[in-house]
Structure formats: C-alpha cells, structure tokens
C-alpha cells in the first residue's frame, strides 16, 4: 500500500474515535497515561531546561502538549502537528493558545533546525508501518530539531520479561475487546490500536533505531508496570 494512503487511513481511524480517545486511554491504562505523560514531560524539562520552542508530533487531542505546558510553564512556545483533522479540532478547543497544524509526520512543514524540543507521545507505533517508513519519520523529527536539541518519545514497549509480555497481550486483547463491544462502529480503529501496541519494538531495539536514524546518545527508562518507556536522544 502506498505510504500516503497508509497514513491517511491511520488518520481516518483516529478521526473515528477522537471523541472517545481520552476516555479509552484512561480505561486502557487505569488513568496511568496522565502520569506517564507527566514523567516524560519532566524528563524533557530536565534535559532541555532552557527550551523555548517545542514540537508535539502526532499530537492528537493535545494531551502531551498540555503536559509539556505544565512542566515548562508559559515560556515554552508549543506547536502541535497531526494528520487527523478531528483530533486537531479537539486539541484546539483544549489548548486555544497553542498553534496546531495539520501535517504528516514524514513531511513536516517546518524549516530545518527550528525546535529546541521535539516530542511524541503514544503515536510512534502508528508510524511503524514498516522499518523504512518509521526511520523516515524519525529522521524528519531530527531534521527539525536544533543542534543540541532534545527528542523525547513516550511509547508502549515490548516487555523483556516473558510473563509480563504475556500478561500485556492478554490485558490489551481483553480491553480492546470490551471497547469494541461498547463501540462496534469503531471496531477497526480499536483493532488497529491493539495491533500497533503489541507489534512495537522493545525499548533496547527502539534505542538502536534512534541511533540508526542519526540521533545521538539515545537512552530509555521503563515506567511502571513495565510496558511503557520514555526514550530520549539528542541531535
């Protein structure tokens, strides 16, 4: 399937669940998604305390933009980018002072080296159509990052412990099944969500992928209960 068609199809999935997206995240994570975003935003603040400009890629409804705003305060000018018009509409209502633009992750409408911080939250897995396309997106994130800038990635990860991995597969499958029962019209969207969560890289493998994309000093921290990781890297 051509790249652009694939990404537009993904945006269509999220258009279909934008009104339930926040509630679904809270249901799926027992509300831990807010804690994880706060941890990732705190990591960004620690590594880039003087950041003045930030890009929230695949920003969805703006939840990570909000976490970054809380961590940095009003001195950080945040731009959010997403391919889903419906998600962006919800984000604009949530954060009217933030600039949101409709854009594809692999073709961002920004010059080279313009952001002190580039961040993405629970969306990198959606770009994992295949390895070359994911690398293309990561290289695009690096392109718009200033030299010395910081990249932060918050994402589900494949647990190294076989038991935790088995429990994760069972839990995600069960919860997505319940969401499909509650919203049959969104079945395709939630089934896609399940596949992207379970097929994503382990933390060590994704750190290696960041290095392959040209980032420097990739590192990661696994967050409780072991199925989520914060990745950081520089340019």
C-alpha positions as CSV (number, residue, x, y, z in Angstrom):
1,X,0.0,0.0,0.0
2,X,1.4,3.4,-0.8
3,X,2.8,5.4,2.1
4,X,0.4,8.3,1.8
5,X,-2.6,6.1,1.6
6,X,-1.5,4.2,4.7
7,X,-1.0,7.3,6.7
8,X,-4.3,8.8,5.6
9,X,-6.0,5.6,6.6
10,X,-4.5,5.8,10.1
11,X,-5.7,9.4,10.4
12,X,-9.1,8.2,9.4
13,X,-9.0,5.6,12.2
14,X,-8.4,8.3,14.7
15,X,-11.0,10.6,13.2
16,X,-13.4,7.9,14.1
17,X,-12.5,7.7,17.7
18,X,-11.5,11.2,18.6
19,X,-14.5,11.9,20.9
20,X,-13.7,8.7,22.9
21,X,-9.9,8.8,22.6
22,X,-9.2,10.3,26.1
23,X,-11.7,8.1,27.8
24,X,-10.4,5.0,26.0
25,X,-6.8,5.8,27.1
26,X,-7.8,6.2,30.7
27,X,-9.8,2.9,30.6
28,X,-6.9,1.1,28.9
29,X,-4.3,2.4,31.4
30,X,-6.3,2.8,34.6
31,X,-5.5,6.5,34.3
32,X,-1.8,6.0,34.3
33,X,-1.4,7.6,30.9
34,X,-1.5,11.1,32.6
35,X,1.2,10.0,35.0
36,X,3.4,8.7,32.1
37,X,3.0,11.9,30.2
38,X,3.9,13.9,33.2
39,X,7.0,11.7,33.7
40,X,8.0,12.2,30.0
41,X,7.4,16.0,30.2
42,X,9.6,16.1,33.4
43,X,12.3,14.2,31.6
44,X,12.1,16.8,28.7
45,X,12.4,19.6,31.3
46,X,15.4,18.1,32.9
47,X,17.3,17.6,29.6
48,X,16.2,20.8,28.0
49,X,15.5,23.3,30.8
50,X,16.1,26.3,28.6
51,X,13.9,25.2,25.7
52,X,11.9,28.0,24.2
53,X,10.3,26.1,21.3
54,X,8.7,22.6,21.2
55,X,7.0,20.5,18.6
56,X,4.5,17.9,19.7
57,X,4.4,15.5,16.7
58,X,1.2,13.4,16.2
59,X,-0.3,15.5,19.0
60,X,-3.7,14.0,18.8
61,X,-6.1,15.8,21.2
62,X,-3.2,17.7,22.8
63,X,-2.7,15.7,26.0
64,X,1.1,15.7,25.7
65,X,1.1,19.4,24.7
66,X,-0.7,20.1,27.9
67,X,1.8,18.0,30.0
68,X,4.7,19.9,28.4
69,X,3.0,23.3,29.1
70,X,2.6,22.3,32.8
71,X,6.2,21.1,33.1
72,X,7.8,24.1,31.3
73,X,5.3,26.9,32.1
74,X,4.4,29.8,29.7
75,X,8.0,30.3,28.4
76,X,7.7,27.3,26.1
77,X,6.1,28.0,22.7
78,X,4.4,24.7,21.7
79,X,3.4,23.7,18.2
80,X,1.3,20.6,17.7
81,X,1.1,18.7,14.5
82,X,-1.2,15.8,13.5
83,X,-2.7,14.4,10.3
84,X,-6.2,13.9,11.9
85,X,-8.3,17.0,11.4
86,X,-10.8,15.7,14.0
87,X,-8.1,15.2,16.6
88,X,-6.7,18.7,15.9
89,X,-10.1,20.2,16.3
90,X,-10.4,18.7,19.8
91,X,-6.8,19.9,20.6
92,X,-7.6,23.5,19.6
93,X,-10.6,23.5,22.0
94,X,-8.5,22.1,24.8
95,X,-5.5,24.5,24.3
96,X,-6.6,27.6,22.4
97,X,-3.2,29.3,22.9
98,X,-1.2,26.6,21.1
99,X,-0.6,26.5,17.4
100,X,-1.8,23.3,15.8
101,X,-1.1,22.4,12.2
102,X,-2.3,19.5,10.0
103,X,0.8,17.7,8.8
104,X,2.2,14.3,8.0
105,X,5.0,13.1,10.4
106,X,7.3,12.3,7.5
107,X,6.8,15.6,5.8
108,X,6.7,18.3,8.5
109,X,6.0,21.8,7.1
110,X,8.9,23.4,9.1
111,X,12.4,24.5,8.2
112,X,15.5,22.6,9.4
113,X,16.6,23.0,13.0
114,X,13.9,25.2,14.4
115,X,12.8,23.5,17.6
116,X,14.6,23.1,20.9
117,X,12.5,20.1,21.8
118,X,10.6,17.6,19.6
119,X,8.3,15.2,21.4
120,X,5.9,12.5,20.6
121,X,3.5,10.5,22.9
122,X,1.8,7.2,22.2
123,X,1.9,7.7,18.4
124,X,5.3,6.4,17.2
125,X,3.8,2.9,17.0
126,X,1.3,4.2,14.4
127,X,4.2,5.3,12.2
128,X,5.6,1.8,12.3
129,X,4.0,0.7,9.0
130,X,7.4,-0.8,8.3
131,X,11.0,0.0,9.4
132,X,12.0,2.3,6.4
133,X,8.9,4.4,7.0
134,X,9.5,4.6,10.7
135,X,13.1,5.6,10.1
136,X,12.0,8.2,7.7
137,X,9.7,9.8,10.3
138,X,12.4,9.7,13.0
139,X,14.9,11.4,10.6
140,X,12.3,14.0,9.9
141,X,11.9,14.7,13.6
142,X,15.7,15.0,13.8
143,X,15.7,17.4,10.8
144,X,13.5,20.0,12.6
145,X,15.4,19.7,15.8
146,X,18.1,22.3,16.6
147,X,21.7,21.1,17.1
148,X,21.9,20.3,20.8
149,X,18.1,19.9,21.0
150,X,16.3,17.1,22.7
151,X,14.0,14.4,21.4
152,X,11.5,12.7,23.8
153,X,9.5,9.7,22.9
154,X,6.8,8.2,25.2
155,X,5.5,4.9,23.9
156,X,4.4,1.4,24.8
157,X,7.2,-1.1,24.7
158,X,7.6,-4.8,24.4
159,X,8.4,-6.1,27.9
160,X,11.6,-8.1,28.2
161,X,10.1,-10.4,30.9
162,X,8.1,-13.2,29.1
163,X,5.5,-13.3,31.9
164,X,4.8,-9.5,31.7
165,X,4.7,-9.7,28.0
166,X,2.1,-12.5,28.1
167,X,0.1,-10.5,30.7
168,X,0.3,-7.4,28.5
169,X,-1.0,-9.4,25.4
170,X,-3.9,-10.8,27.4
171,X,-4.8,-7.5,29.0
172,X,-4.6,-5.4,25.8
173,X,-6.7,-8.0,23.9
174,X,-9.3,-8.1,26.7
175,X,-9.7,-4.4,27.0
176,X,-9.8,-3.8,23.2
177,X,-12.5,-6.5,23.0
178,X,-14.5,-4.6,25.6
179,X,-14.1,-1.3,23.7
180,X,-15.2,-3.0,20.5
181,X,-18.3,-4.2,22.3
182,X,-19.0,-0.7,23.7
183,X,-18.5,1.0,20.3
184,X,-18.9,-1.5,17.4
185,X,-18.7,1.2,14.8
186,X,-15.1,1.9,16.0
187,X,-14.0,-1.8,15.8
188,X,-11.5,-1.2,13.0
189,X,-9.9,1.7,14.9
190,X,-9.5,-0.2,18.2
191,X,-8.3,-3.4,16.4
192,X,-5.7,-1.2,14.7
193,X,-4.7,0.2,18.1
194,X,-4.3,-3.3,19.5
195,X,-2.0,-4.4,16.7
196,X,0.2,-1.3,16.9
197,X,0.6,-1.7,20.7
198,X,1.6,-5.4,20.6
199,X,3.8,-5.1,17.5
200,X,6.0,-2.2,18.6
201,X,9.7,-2.5,19.5
202,X,11.3,-3.4,22.8
203,X,13.0,-0.5,24.5
204,X,16.5,-1.5,23.6
205,X,15.7,-2.2,19.9
206,X,14.0,1.2,19.7
207,X,17.0,3.0,21.2
208,X,19.1,1.3,18.5
209,X,16.7,2.5,15.9
210,X,17.1,6.1,17.1
211,X,20.8,5.8,16.7
212,X,20.3,4.4,13.2
213,X,18.1,7.5,12.4
214,X,21.0,9.7,13.4
215,X,20.2,10.7,16.9
216,X,22.9,10.9,19.5
217,X,23.0,9.4,23.0
218,X,19.7,7.5,22.9
219,X,18.6,6.3,26.3
220,X,15.4,5.0,27.8
221,X,13.7,4.5,31.1
222,X,11.0,1.8,31.6
223,X,8.0,3.1,33.5
224,X,5.7,1.0,35.8
225,X,4.3,-1.6,35.2
226,X,6.9,-2.3,32.6
227,X,5.1,-1.9,29.3
228,X,5.8,1.8,28.7
229,X,9.2,3.6,28.1
230,X,10.4,7.1,27.9
231,X,13.1,7.4,25.2
232,X,15.4,10.5,25.0
233,X,18.0,11.4,22.5
234,X,19.8,14.5,21.1
235,X,20.9,15.9,17.8
